[in-house]
Every structure is written in structure tokens, then in C-alpha cells.
Amino acid sequence: MLAGLSILSMVTAAGIDPIRFGICPVLMVEMSQIAPRLGFDLFVIQTITGRDIFAVARYAVPFFPILVPATASLAPVPRIALWLPGTMLSR
């Protein structure tokens, strides 16, 4: 618990929005979950659907190139990550 608080205090002291700091690791973890060969989500989907792991990986491959630029665009344009939460909080 204390480690989480110290990381949050460092993030806010560096001027990074905590929401943006949370979205970036979520996108990176999701990329690792659908990466072929070791992606945990691929095995879960294979178990649920009963399809071959290679077919499941083939279906997941198009999502990986979408997540890479989405994650890379968060560094230069942080408003992308904050647009939806800002819209929800303004109501």
C-alpha cells in the first residue's frame, strides 16, 4: 500500500495526471495480453471458444497495431487520455 502511495506522489509531483498515468500501463498490459505466443488472453479465448490457438492469435493480430500508436500518442498528446474522463466529469 505504501509503495502505491509513493508512486502516486511522485507522479503528481512530476506534473503527470494520475488518470493518464493509469491509462498508459493498462494499454501496455493489454498489448502484452494479446501478443501471440505468450498472451494470456489468447489462451482464455481459446478455452472459451474451443478454437485453435493459432486461429485465435490470427484474429487478435489486427488489434496490436491499433494499440501501438494509441499508446505512443499518449506521451506527446496527453489530452487524448483525459478527454473522456473530462467529458464525464463535466456533466
Secondary structure, 3 states (H helix, E strand, C coil): CHHHHHHHHHHHHCCCCHHHHHHHHHHHHHHHHHCCCCCHHHHHHHHHHCCCHHHHHHHHCCHHHHHHHHHHCCCCCCHHHHHHHHHHHCC
